[in-house]
Amino acid sequence: MTNTVHVPIPRALGLSRDKAVFRSLLDSVKLEVKRLGRQPSIMEVCGSHTWAISHTGLRDLLDGYVDFVSGPGCPVCVTSDSDMAHVLRLAKTPEVMIATFGDMLRVPSPSGSLEQARAQGARVEMVYSPMDALSLAESFPMREVVFLGIGFETTAPATAVTVQAAKERGVCNFSVYSVHKTMPRALDFILSDETLKVDGLLLPGHVSAVTGRRYFDFVGSRHEVPSAVAGFEPCDILLATREILLMLELGEAAVRNAYPRAVREEGNLVAMSKIRQVFQEAESLWRGLGSLPDSGLSLRQEYSRLDAHKKFGLPPLSPQAGLPGCDCKLILTGLKKPSQCRAFGKACAPDHPLGPCMVSSEGSCRAHYEFGRRGA
């Protein structure tokens, strides 16, 4: 098959924002869908893609052509209620200071939120990096500073470097509560679910810049699902979508790199080395997916004194009842769309969220609410 719409690949940022390139790519995607003869379902794994597809209008422009569904790529959203219960327990412990990113403050849970704990007297500080948390520990030597380490392979290297720095500097009042997660096991889980019919995956550009494209080869070889690593400009997303459509038409299942200006085959070897030096794979509890083996990152034994789980003798995670009225766990796995949640835009909105998908800037519910409340 010969593609009759010829579009230059946006290898440079300027080209990825070019209006003519955008229009050509949009036409090309629509043409490929017509050739395919049906509307494909494509999961945007990354929460940043969910936001980009919504706020750039791509969801509307491709309405009737591509059915975009959300995946488990919002780290705030997939953090379990059980982990939140542990963190809130630490926050209420005398002389403990919790340091975390802004989105985590308002995440609701059956045990409350960090914002509520702070209003009740707990010391909770918003930071912009793990190094900021380490600086807090050095500035407040009489307090135990616990950094809530959150994110996927993208943010784990920064936490790893901070842990190494804390050990080297001999900072004794600093520790990390790691809820860092990795993508492969989560994608294995989702793609093995026969109730979810996904034709292709838009793979996360930020994660892939660290891990490399090859990291996701299993999606094609094991699950036979055509996928493409995508950037975050409209042209990047359209290019990756077109790659998936071309593979669907040809009956191919591979993992293509549609973000070559940022992603290499082998990834960032230094960053991956830092992750391996400090962390080891561990079982992790995901909202919507349950407990997945080897899907989380815990500190290695040589850094155990900086592990908040061990430092404070926290018990094993126990299941929580969940958030009443919230369908976030189904939205994260593509089984529901935001508009299919009865609370969406009514009992649940950004100023009074029922669940984390309405809190985080990468949450699907938040993106759909901010840009039309379509949920489609």
Protein Blocks (a to p, Z undefined) as FASTA:
>chain_A
ZZfbdcdddfbfklmmgfklmmmmmmmmmmmmmmnopacddddfblklmmmmmmnommmm
mgokaccdddfkbfklmpcfklmmmmmmmmmpghiacdddfklmmmccfkbpfklmmmno
pacdddfbfklmmmmmmmmmmbccddddeddfklmmmmmmmmmmmmmnopakbccddfbd
cfklmmmmmmmmmkbccfbdcddfklmmmnommlmmmmmmmnopacddddfbfklmmmmm
mmmmmmmmnopacdddfblmlpcfklpfklmmmmmmmmccdddddehjlpaehkbccddf
klmmmmmklmnopacddddebjehiaklmmmnopacfklpmkgoplpcfklcfbfklmpm
kbmklmmmmnoonoZZ
